Structure formats: structure tokens, C-alpha cells
């Protein structure tokens, strides 16, 4: 079931809106909410080209079972950058700056850094370098089709952690976070069993997987949240038709929040493929997503 999204708001009211959403989360039947900071806070004047535009979105994820210390943990997600003619270099650099300005605890990159040509491969490292903090990377179908080994080596040279059916346990805010990175499902490189083998079975566990339907392979009702991309939010939205075409293609999760088998899924709209490039994009804005994790038990501590 897809979760209902809250109304988008302008940047000037972002702080008040976030506070209001947190109050909603404390209600007995609270739901995860989405809040937009505005059309583009990093677009201060009209001299920037439309192709350099993206939105920053804010999401509250209420997750049972995460460590109490991780109530308030912050995550940033970039997906489907598609370095090359599909995406403005300026847009990518500004997205990196936006992530660093927010200073999240964790940064997730969820696949498709190139498209079809190997020519942009060296520019991936150049454009995505400089992300601060702990950065975790998974690969997408286009990465496998072009040169996944080159991309993995480049990210590792930057100090980023690449996960291909692997997991890592890191300590954040004094408690362990398990990051589980599942390889691309479209190219059948995914191995959920190998990814989870030896991993903790409780606590804060965050899943990265490029293709959204991978969520159906996760252990059910396990308190997991999967961060995905791949769909570009539908790319070109024609109400009713776009959803039908994606379902026929085996991609029923197009954008935003979903609940699947008792776990959470977020599908990022992607940073690339649109606005000034050769690929039409309508009704789906390039996105940099930010998440705040909430532990319901911690939220109620001290409540009357």
C-alpha cells in the first residue's frame, strides 16, 4: 500500500512544517510524511538554466525496532545521476553541495551513474567526489551494462563504501547501524541471502537496492527500510497510463513511500534524465532526498 504524501510547502515555511509533521508522527495512527523545502533553494535567481534545477525533499520515517540512539538520525540519498548528456554537470555539483550543506549522518548513492556510453566514466568520480561523511554506494543496471568494475574502483578511491550483495556495520551516534547493499535486480545480480548472511537480525538496518521490486525479496515484517531509484519517478507522467506501463514492466513502485510485506520502501525520483537533455521528463522533478528516522518508542519517552 502506498503511503499518503503531505502537501509540498515553500522553503520559507520548511521549519514550521517539519515541526508540524513531527507532531503528526506522535499521533496513534501517525504516518510517514513528505515535505518539500521549496522549488529549489539552491536557485537564488533566474540566471540558472532550467536544466540545472532539482528539488530537495524532506521525509520522516517512523521505524519500529531501530536503536533508540538513532531517533533523529539523518540520511541523504542521491540516485540515477546518469552522468553525461542526460544530466547537467552543474546540477550534479549543486546536488553534492546541497548534501554537504545538510551534513547528514549517512549518504546513500543508489545506482545508475552512467547511461549507455563509457565516455562519461571518468567524470563520475570527478562530479561525485567531495561528499562528506559516511557514503555507501550500490550499482544499477546501467552501471553493469557499461563498466561496473571501473565505477566500483573509482568510488572506492574516493573513500566511499561500495556494497554488492554485502553489508557493513558502522557506529553512528553511539549505536550500530547495519547498511545492507543489494546488487541490481534487473540484471539479476541481486543476492538477498548473501547480503543478509552474518548480518545482525535486529537494531537499525537500512537496505540499499537500485531496483524497487527487490523489496519483495526482503524478510517480511523485519523493521527494514529500503532506499531505491531506477524509475526516475515515472519519467513522463500521464495519469493512469504511466502506472499501467510500469506495472506491466514489473515495476509497480514508481516514486515515494510504500509499505511492502511489513517493511518500508522509498523510491527516489532520481537526479538525472531530464530538463534540457535528450530525454523527455514531465511530472517528475529531479530530486535530492533527505530522511529523518524516528523511533516511536523514543518519541513517546516522557510523554504524559
Secondary structure, 3 states (H helix, E strand, C coil): CECCCCCCCCHHHHHHHHHHHHHHHCCCCCCCEEEECCCCCCCCCCCCCHHHCCEEEEEEEECCCCCHHHCCCEEEEECCCCCECCECHHHHHHHHHHHHHHCCCEEEEECCCCCCCCCCHHHHHHHHCCCCCEEEEECCHHHHHHCHHHHHHHHHHCCCEECCCEEEEEEECCEEEEEEEECCCCCCCCCHHHHHCCCCCCCEEEEEECCHHHHHHCCCCCCCEEEECCCHHHCECCCCHHHHHHHHCCCCCCCEEEEECCEEEEECCCCCCCCCCCCCCECCCCEEEEEEEECHHHHCCCCC
